[in-house]
Amino acid sequence: MSLIMLDLDHFKRINDQHGHAAGDAVLTHVSRLMLATVREADIAARMGGEEFVLLLPQT
């Protein structure tokens, strides 16, 4: 089993310069990319803020 932790660099800058709606759009886009990329058995989740985690069983 593998655990991958992801942190979006400069995410606060997006929120500060472009507003929370833009930040939400970035989070949604990243989430959709992760879900489209991982296997069906994998688990992708947002930990909070700009942090995500992927749990990859059988790796």
mmCIF file as Biopython writes it, N, C-alpha, C and O atoms, coordinates in Angstrom:
data_model
#
loop_
_atom_site.group_PDB
_atom_site.id
_atom_site.type_symbol
_atom_site.label_atom_id
_atom_site.label_alt_id
_atom_site.label_comp_id
_atom_site.label_asym_id
_atom_site.label_entity_id
_atom_site.label_seq_id
_atom_site.pdbx_PDB_ins_code
_atom_site.Cartn_x
_atom_site.Cartn_y
_atom_site.Cartn_z
_atom_site.occupancy
_atom_site.B_iso_or_equiv
_atom_site.auth_seq_id
_atom_site.auth_asym_id
_atom_site.pdbx_PDB_model_num
ATOM 1   N N  . MET A ? 1  ? 0.848   -1.169 0.000   1.0 0.0 1  A 1 
ATOM 2   C CA . MET A ? 1  ? 0.000   0.000  0.000   1.0 0.0 1  A 1 
ATOM 3   C C  . MET A ? 1  ? 0.898   1.238  0.000   1.0 0.0 1  A 1 
ATOM 4   O O  . MET A ? 1  ? 1.918   1.292  0.686   1.0 0.0 1  A 1 
ATOM 5   N N  . SER A ? 2  ? 0.493   2.206  -0.775  1.0 0.0 2  A 1 
ATOM 6   C CA . SER A ? 2  ? 1.237   3.471  -0.843  1.0 0.0 2  A 1 
ATOM 7   C C  . SER A ? 2  ? 0.323   4.622  -0.454  1.0 0.0 2  A 1 
ATOM 8   O O  . SER A ? 2  ? -0.886  4.590  -0.683  1.0 0.0 2  A 1 
ATOM 9   N N  . LEU A ? 3  ? 0.927   5.624  0.131   1.0 0.0 3  A 1 
ATOM 10  C CA . LEU A ? 3  ? 0.219   6.849  0.493   1.0 0.0 3  A 1 
ATOM 11  C C  . LEU A ? 3  ? 0.974   8.014  -0.142  1.0 0.0 3  A 1 
ATOM 12  O O  . LEU A ? 3  ? 2.178   8.164  0.065   1.0 0.0 3  A 1 
ATOM 13  N N  . ILE A ? 4  ? 0.275   8.823  -0.903  1.0 0.0 4  A 1 
ATOM 14  C CA . ILE A ? 4  ? 0.881   9.984  -1.555  1.0 0.0 4  A 1 
ATOM 15  C C  . ILE A ? 4  ? 0.203   11.234 -1.017  1.0 0.0 4  A 1 
ATOM 16  O O  . ILE A ? 4  ? -1.022  11.351 -1.047  1.0 0.0 4  A 1 
ATOM 17  N N  . MET A ? 5  ? 1.001   12.156 -0.531  1.0 0.0 5  A 1 
ATOM 18  C CA . MET A ? 5  ? 0.465   13.432 -0.055  1.0 0.0 5  A 1 
ATOM 19  C C  . MET A ? 5  ? 0.840   14.516 -1.057  1.0 0.0 5  A 1 
ATOM 20  O O  . MET A ? 5  ? 1.988   14.606 -1.490  1.0 0.0 5  A 1 
ATOM 21  N N  . LEU A ? 6  ? -0.143  15.339 -1.420  1.0 0.0 6  A 1 
ATOM 22  C CA . LEU A ? 6  ? 0.058   16.400 -2.407  1.0 0.0 6  A 1 
ATOM 23  C C  . LEU A ? 6  ? -0.262  17.746 -1.780  1.0 0.0 6  A 1 
ATOM 24  O O  . LEU A ? 6  ? -1.190  17.867 -0.981  1.0 0.0 6  A 1 
ATOM 25  N N  . ASP A ? 7  ? 0.511   18.748 -2.146  1.0 0.0 7  A 1 
ATOM 26  C CA . ASP A ? 7  ? 0.286   20.109 -1.681  1.0 0.0 7  A 1 
ATOM 27  C C  . ASP A ? 7  ? 0.360   21.026 -2.898  1.0 0.0 7  A 1 
ATOM 28  O O  . ASP A ? 7  ? 1.335   20.987 -3.649  1.0 0.0 7  A 1 
ATOM 29  N N  . LEU A ? 8  ? -0.661  21.844 -3.093  1.0 0.0 8  A 1 
ATOM 30  C CA . LEU A ? 8  ? -0.678  22.753 -4.242  1.0 0.0 8  A 1 
ATOM 31  C C  . LEU A ? 8  ? 0.147   23.996 -3.919  1.0 0.0 8  A 1 
ATOM 32  O O  . LEU A ? 8  ? -0.228  24.788 -3.054  1.0 0.0 8  A 1 
ATOM 33  N N  . ASP A ? 9  ? 1.257   24.163 -4.609  1.0 0.0 9  A 1 
ATOM 34  C CA . ASP A ? 9  ? 2.107   25.337 -4.410  1.0 0.0 9  A 1 
ATOM 35  C C  . ASP A ? 9  ? 1.388   26.598 -4.863  1.0 0.0 9  A 1 
ATOM 36  O O  . ASP A ? 9  ? 0.690   26.598 -5.877  1.0 0.0 9  A 1 
ATOM 37  N N  . HIS A ? 10 ? 1.560   27.657 -4.114  1.0 0.0 10 A 1 
ATOM 38  C CA . HIS A ? 10 ? 1.054   28.992 -4.450  1.0 0.0 10 A 1 
ATOM 39  C C  . HIS A ? 10 ? -0.471  29.074 -4.498  1.0 0.0 10 A 1 
ATOM 40  O O  . HIS A ? 10 ? -1.016  29.991 -5.113  1.0 0.0 10 A 1 
ATOM 41  N N  . PHE A ? 11 ? -1.162  28.140 -3.867  1.0 0.0 11 A 1 
ATOM 42  C CA . PHE A ? 11 ? -2.623  28.166 -3.896  1.0 0.0 11 A 1 
ATOM 43  C C  . PHE A ? 11 ? -3.170  29.404 -3.185  1.0 0.0 11 A 1 
ATOM 44  O O  . PHE A ? 11 ? -4.144  29.997 -3.649  1.0 0.0 11 A 1 
ATOM 45  N N  . LYS A ? 12 ? -2.566  29.796 -2.081  1.0 0.0 12 A 1 
ATOM 46  C CA . LYS A ? 12 ? -3.025  30.984 -1.350  1.0 0.0 12 A 1 
ATOM 47  C C  . LYS A ? 12 ? -2.987  32.221 -2.243  1.0 0.0 12 A 1 
ATOM 48  O O  . LYS A ? 12 ? -3.862  33.083 -2.163  1.0 0.0 12 A 1 
ATOM 49  N N  . ARG A ? 13 ? -1.979  32.297 -3.084  1.0 0.0 13 A 1 
ATOM 50  C CA . ARG A ? 13 ? -1.864  33.430 -3.998  1.0 0.0 13 A 1 
ATOM 51  C C  . ARG A ? 13 ? -3.067  33.488 -4.958  1.0 0.0 13 A 1 
ATOM 52  O O  . ARG A ? 13 ? -3.567  34.570 -5.267  1.0 0.0 13 A 1 
ATOM 53  N N  . ILE A ? 14 ? -3.520  32.330 -5.419  1.0 0.0 14 A 1 
ATOM 54  C CA . ILE A ? 14 ? -4.694  32.292 -6.307  1.0 0.0 14 A 1 
ATOM 55  C C  . ILE A ? 14 ? -5.909  32.850 -5.579  1.0 0.0 14 A 1 
ATOM 56  O O  . ILE A ? 14 ? -6.627  33.691 -6.118  1.0 0.0 14 A 1 
ATOM 57  N N  . ASN A ? 15 ? -6.139  32.384 -4.357  1.0 0.0 15 A 1 
ATOM 58  C CA . ASN A ? 15 ? -7.266  32.896 -3.569  1.0 0.0 15 A 1 
ATOM 59  C C  . ASN A ? 15 ? -7.142  34.397 -3.325  1.0 0.0 15 A 1 
ATOM 60  O O  . ASN A ? 15 ? -8.117  35.135 -3.466  1.0 0.0 15 A 1 
ATOM 61  N N  . ASP A ? 16 ? -5.959  34.840 -2.963  1.0 0.0 16 A 1 
ATOM 62  C CA . ASP A ? 16 ? -5.757  36.254 -2.630  1.0 0.0 16 A 1 
ATOM 63  C C  . ASP A ? 16 ? -5.895  37.164 -3.848  1.0 0.0 16 A 1 
ATOM 64  O O  . ASP A ? 16 ? -6.487  38.238 -3.751  1.0 0.0 16 A 1 
ATOM 65  N N  . GLN A ? 17 ? -5.360  36.749 -4.980  1.0 0.0 17 A 1 
ATOM 66  C CA . GLN A ? 17 ? -5.350  37.608 -6.166  1.0 0.0 17 A 1 
ATOM 67  C C  . GLN A ? 17 ? -6.613  37.491 -7.011  1.0 0.0 17 A 1 
ATOM 68  O O  . GLN A ? 17 ? -7.013  38.458 -7.660  1.0 0.0 17 A 1 
ATOM 69  N N  . HIS A ? 18 ? -7.242  36.323 -7.012  1.0 0.0 18 A 1 
ATOM 70  C CA . HIS A ? 18 ? -8.361  36.094 -7.932  1.0 0.0 18 A 1 
ATOM 71  C C  . HIS A ? 18 ? -9.676  35.785 -7.222  1.0 0.0 18 A 1 
ATOM 72  O O  . HIS A ? 18 ? -10.717 35.679 -7.872  1.0 0.0 18 A 1 
ATOM 73  N N  . GLY A ? 19 ? -9.643  35.640 -5.910  1.0 0.0 19 A 1 
ATOM 74  C CA . GLY A ? 19 ? -10.861 35.386 -5.147  1.0 0.0 19 A 1 
ATOM 75  C C  . GLY A ? 19 ? -11.100 33.905 -4.889  1.0 0.0 19 A 1 
ATOM 76  O O  . GLY A ? 19 ? -10.514 33.028 -5.525  1.0 0.0 19 A 1 
ATOM 77  N N  . HIS A ? 20 ? -11.989 33.665 -3.924  1.0 0.0 20 A 1 
ATOM 78  C CA . HIS A ? 20 ? -12.253 32.286 -3.505  1.0 0.0 20 A 1 
ATOM 79  C C  . HIS A ? 20 ? -12.970 31.470 -4.578  1.0 0.0 20 A 1 
ATOM 80  O O  . HIS A ? 20 ? -12.813 30.250 -4.625  1.0 0.0 20 A 1 
ATOM 81  N N  . ALA A ? 21 ? -13.743 32.110 -5.428  1.0 0.0 21 A 1 
ATOM 82  C CA . ALA A ? 21 ? -14.406 31.369 -6.513  1.0 0.0 21 A 1 
ATOM 83  C C  . ALA A ? 21 ? -13.362 30.764 -7.452  1.0 0.0 21 A 1 
ATOM 84  O O  . ALA A ? 21 ? -13.516 29.630 -7.907  1.0 0.0 21 A 1 
ATOM 85  N N  . ALA A ? 22 ? -12.306 31.515 -7.738  1.0 0.0 22 A 1 
ATOM 86  C CA . ALA A ? 22 ? -11.225 30.993 -8.583  1.0 0.0 22 A 1 
ATOM 87  C C  . ALA A ? 22 ? -10.491 29.865 -7.863  1.0 0.0 22 A 1 
ATOM 88  O O  . ALA A ? 22 ? -10.145 28.854 -8.474  1.0 0.0 22 A 1 
ATOM 89  N N  . GLY A ? 23 ? -10.255 30.041 -6.572  1.0 0.0 23 A 1 
ATOM 90  C CA . GLY A ? 23 ? -9.611  28.985 -5.790  1.0 0.0 23 A 1 
ATOM 91  C C  . GLY A ? 23 ? -10.444 27.715 -5.770  1.0 0.0 23 A 1 
ATOM 92  O O  . GLY A ? 23 ? -9.909  26.614 -5.894  1.0 0.0 23 A 1 
ATOM 93  N N  . ASP A ? 24 ? -11.759 27.869 -5.612  1.0 0.0 24 A 1 
ATOM 94  C CA . ASP A ? 24 ? -12.651 26.706 -5.639  1.0 0.0 24 A 1 
ATOM 95  C C  . ASP A ? 24 ? -12.605 26.013 -6.993  1.0 0.0 24 A 1 
ATOM 96  O O  . ASP A ? 24 ? -12.642 24.784 -7.066  1.0 0.0 24 A 1 
ATOM 97  N N  . ALA A ? 25 ? -12.525 26.794 -8.062  1.0 0.0 25 A 1 
ATOM 98  C CA . ALA A ? 25 ? -12.450 26.216 -9.410  1.0 0.0 25 A 1 
ATOM 99  C C  . ALA A ? 25 ? -11.161 25.412 -9.576  1.0 0.0 25 A 1 
ATOM 100 O O  . ALA A ? 25 ? -11.169 24.345 -10.190 1.0 0.0 25 A 1 
ATOM 101 N N  . VAL A ? 26 ? -10.056 25.919 -9.031  1.0 0.0 26 A 1 
ATOM 102 C CA . VAL A ? 26 ? -8.779  25.192 -9.098  1.0 0.0 26 A 1 
ATOM 103 C C  . VAL A ? 26 ? -8.886  23.878 -8.329  1.0 0.0 26 A 1 
ATOM 104 O O  . VAL A ? 26 ? -8.459  22.834 -8.823  1.0 0.0 26 A 1 
ATOM 105 N N  . LEU A ? 27 ? -9.454  23.923 -7.123  1.0 0.0 27 A 1 
ATOM 106 C CA . LEU A ? 27 ? -9.603  22.706 -6.326  1.0 0.0 27 A 1 
ATOM 107 C C  . LEU A ? 27 ? -10.482 21.680 -7.039  1.0 0.0 27 A 1 
ATOM 108 O O  . LEU A ? 27 ? -10.181 20.486 -7.034  1.0 0.0 27 A 1 
ATOM 109 N N  . THR A ? 28 ? -11.553 22.141 -7.644  1.0 0.0 28 A 1 
ATOM 110 C CA . THR A ? 28 ? -12.443 21.249 -8.388  1.0 0.0 28 A 1 
ATOM 111 C C  . THR A ? 28 ? -11.708 20.614 -9.560  1.0 0.0 28 A 1 
ATOM 112 O O  . THR A ? 28 ? -11.837 19.414 -9.801  1.0 0.0 28 A 1 
ATOM 113 N N  . HIS A ? 29 ? -10.944 21.413 -10.282 1.0 0.0 29 A 1 
ATOM 114 C CA . HIS A ? 29 ? -10.197 20.907 -11.438 1.0 0.0 29 A 1 
ATOM 115 C C  . HIS A ? 29 ? -9.159  19.870 -11.004 1.0 0.0 29 A 1 
ATOM 116 O O  . HIS A ? 29 ? -9.040  18.812 -11.621 1.0 0.0 29 A 1 
ATOM 117 N N  . VAL A ? 30 ? -8.421  20.171 -9.957  1.0 0.0 30 A 1 
ATOM 118 C CA . VAL A ? 30 ? -7.406  19.232 -9.462  1.0 0.0 30 A 1 
ATOM 119 C C  . VAL A ? 30 ? -8.076  17.938 -9.001  1.0 0.0 30 A 1 
ATOM 120 O O  . VAL A ? 30 ? -7.577  16.848 -9.282  1.0 0.0 30 A 1 
ATOM 121 N N  . SER A ? 31 ? -9.189  18.048 -8.304  1.0 0.0 31 A 1 
ATOM 122 C CA . SER A ? 31 ? -9.908  16.858 -7.835  1.0 0.0 31 A 1 
ATOM 123 C C  . SER A ? 31 ? -10.358 15.989 -8.999  1.0 0.0 31 A 1 
ATOM 124 O O  . SER A ? 31 ? -10.208 14.768 -8.960  1.0 0.0 31 A 1 
ATOM 125 N N  . ARG A ? 32 ? -10.902 16.605 -10.019 1.0 0.0 32 A 1 
ATOM 126 C CA . ARG A ? 32 ? -11.356 15.847 -11.191 1.0 0.0 32 A 1 
ATOM 127 C C  . ARG A ? 32 ? -10.186 15.186 -11.914 1.0 0.0 32 A 1 
ATOM 128 O O  . ARG A ? 32 ? -10.306 14.055 -12.385 1.0 0.0 32 A 1 
ATOM 129 N N  . LEU A ? 33 ? -9.059  15.886 -12.003 1.0 0.0 33 A 1 
ATOM 130 C CA . LEU A ? 33 ? -7.872  15.287 -12.628 1.0 0.0 33 A 1 
ATOM 131 C C  . LEU A ? 33 ? -7.397  14.061 -11.851 1.0 0.0 33 A 1 
ATOM 132 O O  . LEU A ? 33 ? -7.062  13.034 -12.441 1.0 0.0 33 A 1 
ATOM 133 N N  . MET A ? 34 ? -7.373  14.180 -10.526 1.0 0.0 34 A 1 
ATOM 134 C CA . MET A ? 34 ? -6.936  13.050 -9.710  1.0 0.0 34 A 1 
ATOM 135 C C  . MET A ? 34 ? -7.881  11.867 -9.874  1.0 0.0 34 A 1 
ATOM 136 O O  . MET A ? 34 ? -7.430  10.736 -10.052 1.0 0.0 34 A 1 
ATOM 137 N N  . LEU A ? 35 ? -9.188  12.115 -9.815  1.0 0.0 35 A 1 
ATOM 138 C CA . LEU A ? 35 ? -10.151 11.024 -9.939  1.0 0.0 35 A 1 
ATOM 139 C C  . LEU A ? 35 ? -10.103 10.372 -11.314 1.0 0.0 35 A 1 
ATOM 140 O O  . LEU A ? 35 ? -10.345 9.172  -11.436 1.0 0.0 35 A 1 
ATOM 141 N N  . ALA A ? 36 ? -9.798  11.139 -12.340 1.0 0.0 36 A 1 
ATOM 142 C CA . ALA A ? 36 ? -9.694  10.587 -13.690 1.0 0.0 36 A 1 
ATOM 143 C C  . ALA A ? 36 ? -8.407  9.785  -13.877 1.0 0.0 36 A 1 
ATOM 144 O O  . ALA A ? 36 ? -8.307  8.972  -14.796 1.0 0.0 36 A 1 
ATOM 145 N N  . THR A ? 37 ? -7.430  10.014 -13.010 1.0 0.0 37 A 1 
ATOM 146 C CA . THR A ? 37 ? -6.112  9.401  -13.163 1.0 0.0 37 A 1 
ATOM 147 C C  . THR A ? 37 ? -5.939  8.136  -12.328 1.0 0.0 37 A 1 
ATOM 148 O O  . THR A ? 37 ? -5.294  7.187  -12.774 1.0 0.0 37 A 1 
ATOM 149 N N  . VAL A ? 38 ? -6.503  8.110  -11.131 1.0 0.0 38 A 1 
ATOM 150 C CA . VAL A ? 38 ? -6.280  6.977  -10.233 1.0 0.0 38 A 1 
ATOM 151 C C  . VAL A ? 38 ? -7.114  5.774  -10.652 1.0 0.0 38 A 1 
ATOM 152 O O  . VAL A ? 38 ? -8.089  5.894  -11.394 1.0 0.0 38 A 1 
ATOM 153 N N  . ARG A ? 39 ? -6.706  4.623  -10.160 1.0 0.0 39 A 1 
ATOM 154 C CA . ARG A ? 39 ? -7.447  3.390  -10.435 1.0 0.0 39 A 1 
ATOM 155 C C  . ARG A ? 39 ? -8.737  3.361  -9.614  1.0 0.0 39 A 1 
ATOM 156 O O  . ARG A ? 39 ? -8.900  4.137  -8.673  1.0 0.0 39 A 1 
ATOM 157 N N  . GLU A ? 40 ? -9.636  2.472  -9.975  1.0 0.0 40 A 1 
ATOM 158 C CA . GLU A ? 40 ? -10.919 2.371  -9.276  1.0 0.0 40 A 1 
ATOM 159 C C  . GLU A ? 40 ? -10.735 2.008  -7.805  1.0 0.0 40 A 1 
ATOM 160 O O  . GLU A ? 40 ? -11.514 2.452  -6.961  1.0 0.0 40 A 1 
ATOM 161 N N  . ALA A ? 41 ? -9.725  1.213  -7.485  1.0 0.0 41 A 1 
ATOM 162 C CA . ALA A ? 41 ? -9.475  0.783  -6.108  1.0 0.0 41 A 1 
ATOM 163 C C  . ALA A ? 41 ? -8.794  1.860  -5.264  1.0 0.0 41 A 1 
ATOM 164 O O  . ALA A ? 41 ? -8.780  1.760  -4.037  1.0 0.0 41 A 1 
ATOM 165 N N  . ASP A ? 42 ? -8.238  2.875  -5.892  1.0 0.0 42 A 1 
ATOM 166 C CA . ASP A ? 42 ? -7.517  3.933  -5.183  1.0 0.0 42 A 1 
ATOM 167 C C  . ASP A ? 42 ? -8.494  4.909  -4.536  1.0 0.0 42 A 1 
ATOM 168 O O  . ASP A ? 42 ? -9.646  5.032  -4.952  1.0 0.0 42 A 1 
ATOM 169 N N  . ILE A ? 43 ? -8.015  5.588  -3.526  1.0 0.0 43 A 1 
ATOM 170 C CA . ILE A ? 43 ? -8.831  6.578  -2.821  1.0 0.0 43 A 1 
ATOM 171 C C  . ILE A ? 43 ? -8.129  7.925  -2.902  1.0 0.0 43 A 1 
ATOM 172 O O  . ILE A ? 43 ? -6.958  8.049  -2.543  1.0 0.0 43 A 1 
ATOM 173 N N  . ALA A ? 44 ? -8.849  8.925  -3.372  1.0 0.0 44 A 1 
ATOM 174 C CA . ALA A ? 44 ? -8.338  10.298 -3.434  1.0 0.0 44 A 1 
ATOM 175 C C  . ALA A ? 44 ? -9.199  11.150 -2.519  1.0 0.0 44 A 1 
ATOM 176 O O  . ALA A ? 44 ? -10.426 11.055 -2.546  1.0 0.0 44 A 1 
ATOM 177 N N  . ALA A ? 45 ? -8.553  11.987 -1.705  1.0 0.0 45 A 1 
ATOM 178 C CA . ALA A ? 45 ? -9.306  12.828 -0.776  1.0 0.0 45 A 1 
ATOM 179 C C  . ALA A ? 45 ? -8.575  14.144 -0.542  1.0 0.0 45 A 1 
ATOM 180 O O  . ALA A ? 45 ? -7.351  14.226 -0.649  1.0 0.0 45 A 1 
ATOM 181 N N  . ARG A ? 46 ? -9.340  15.150 -0.226  1.0 0.0 46 A 1 
ATOM 182 C CA . ARG A ? 46 ? -8.772  16.439 0.173   1.0 0.0 46 A 1 
ATOM 183 C C  . ARG A ? 46 ? -8.632  16.418 1.684   1.0 0.0 46 A 1 
ATOM 184 O O  . ARG A ? 46 ? -9.595  16.147 2.402   1.0 0.0 46 A 1 
ATOM 185 N N  . MET A ? 47 ? -7.429  16.705 2.163   1.0 0.0 47 A 1 
ATOM 186 C CA . MET A ? 47 ? -7.193  16.733 3.604   1.0 0.0 47 A 1 
ATOM 187 C C  . MET A ? 47 ? -7.631  18.060 4.195   1.0 0.0 47 A 1 
ATOM 188 O O  . MET A ? 47 ? -8.053  18.123 5.350   1.0 0.0 47 A 1 
ATOM 189 N N  . GLY A ? 48 ? -7.532  19.109 3.414   1.0 0.0 48 A 1 
ATOM 190 C CA . GLY A ? 48 ? -7.901  20.438 3.885   1.0 0.0 48 A 1 
ATOM 191 C C  . GLY A ? 48 ? -7.038  21.472 3.204   1.0 0.0 48 A 1 
ATOM 192 O O  . GLY A ? 48 ? -5.912  21.189 2.794   1.0 0.0 48 A 1 
ATOM 193 N N  . GLY A ? 49 ? -7.566  22.660 3.088   1.0 0.0 49 A 1 
ATOM 194 C CA . GLY A ? 49 ? -6.803  23.726 2.452   1.0 0.0 49 A 1 
ATOM 195 C C  . GLY A ? 49 ? -6.365  23.329 1.065   1.0 0.0 49 A 1 
ATOM 196 O O  . GLY A ? 49 ? -7.191  23.111 0.179   1.0 0.0 49 A 1 
ATOM 197 N N  . GLU A ? 50 ? -5.064  23.235 0.878   1.0 0.0 50 A 1 
ATOM 198 C CA . GLU A ? 50 ? -4.485  22.916 -0.429  1.0 0.0 50 A 1 
ATOM 199 C C  . GLU A ? 50 ? -3.836  21.539 -0.446  1.0 0.0 50 A 1 
ATOM 200 O O  . GLU A ? 50 ? -3.033  21.240 -1.330  1.0 0.0 50 A 1 
ATOM 201 N N  . GLU A ? 51 ? -4.180  20.700 0.526   1.0 0.0 51 A 1 
ATOM 202 C CA . GLU A ? 51 ? -3.544  19.393 0.658   1.0 0.0 51 A 1 
ATOM 203 C C  . GLU A ? 51 ? -4.497  18.270 0.258   1.0 0.0 51 A 1 
ATOM 204 O O  . GLU A ? 51 ? -5.673  18.262 0.623   1.0 0.0 51 A 1 
ATOM 205 N N  . PHE A ? 52 ? -3.949  17.322 -0.506  1.0 0.0 52 A 1 
ATOM 206 C CA . PHE A ? 52 ? -4.691  16.147 -0.945  1.0 0.0 52 A 1 
ATOM 207 C C  . PHE A ? 52 ? -3.901  14.907 -0.568  1.0 0.0 52 A 1 
ATOM 208 O O  . PHE A ? 52 ? -2.693  14.973 -0.342  1.0 0.0 52 A 1 
ATOM 209 N N  . VAL A ? 53 ? -4.589  13.782 -0.503  1.0 0.0 53 A 1 
ATOM 210 C CA . VAL A ? 53 ? -3.936  12.513 -0.217  1.0 0.0 53 A 1 
ATOM 211 C C  . VAL A ? 53 ? -4.494  11.453 -1.166  1.0 0.0 53 A 1 
ATOM 212 O O  . VAL A ? 53 ? -5.683  11.444 -1.485  1.0 0.0 53 A 1 
ATOM 213 N N  . LEU A ? 54 ? -3.614  10.569 -1.605  1.0 0.0 54 A 1 
ATOM 214 C CA . LEU A ? 54 ? -3.996  9.417  -2.423  1.0 0.0 54 A 1 
ATOM 215 C C  . LEU A ? 54 ? -3.586  8.160  -1.671  1.0 0.0 54 A 1 
ATOM 216 O O  . LEU A ? 54 ? -2.440  8.035  -1.240  1.0 0.0 54 A 1 
ATOM 217 N N  . LEU A ? 55 ? -4.510  7.242  -1.516  1.0 0.0 55 A 1 
ATOM 218 C CA . LEU A ? 55 ? -4.235  5.951  -0.902  1.0 0.0 55 A 1 
ATOM 219 C C  . LEU A ? 55 ? -4.317  4.909  -2.011  1.0 0.0 55 A 1 
ATOM 220 O O  . LEU A ? 55 ? -5.356  4.733  -2.646  1.0 0.0 55 A 1 
ATOM 221 N N  . LEU A ? 56 ? -3.199  4.224  -2.228  1.0 0.0 56 A 1 
ATOM 222 C CA . LEU A ? 56 ? -3.081  3.292  -3.353  1.0 0.0 56 A 1 
ATOM 223 C C  . LEU A ? 56 ? -2.871  1.873  -2.837  1.0 0.0 56 A 1 
ATOM 224 O O  . LEU A ? 56 ? -1.732  1.469  -2.602  1.0 0.0 56 A 1 
ATOM 225 N N  . PRO A ? 57 ? -3.950  1.107  -2.657  1.0 0.0 57 A 1 
ATOM 226 C CA . PRO A ? 57 ? -3.785  -0.268 -2.189  1.0 0.0 57 A 1 
ATOM 227 C C  . PRO A ? 57 ? -3.135  -1.135 -3.268  1.0 0.0 57 A 1 
ATOM 228 O O  . PRO A ? 57 ? -3.169  -0.805 -4.454  1.0 0.0 57 A 1 
ATOM 229 N N  . GLN A ? 58 ? -2.562  -2.211 -2.849  1.0 0.0 58 A 1 
ATOM 230 C CA . GLN A ? 58 ? -1.927  -3.185 -3.746  1.0 0.0 58 A 1 
ATOM 231 C C  . GLN A ? 58 ? -0.795  -2.569 -4.575  1.0 0.0 58 A 1 
ATOM 232 O O  . GLN A ? 58 ? -0.626  -2.895 -5.749  1.0 0.0 58 A 1 
ATOM 233 N N  . THR A ? 59 ? -0.036  -1.686 -3.956  1.0 0.0 59 A 1 
ATOM 234 C CA . THR A ? 59 ? 1.135   -1.114 -4.630  1.0 0.0 59 A 1 
ATOM 235 C C  . THR A ? 59 ? 2.370   -1.369 -3.793  1.0 0.0 59 A 1 
ATOM 236 O O  . THR A ? 59 ? 3.470   -0.969 -4.177  1.0 0.0 59 A 1 
#
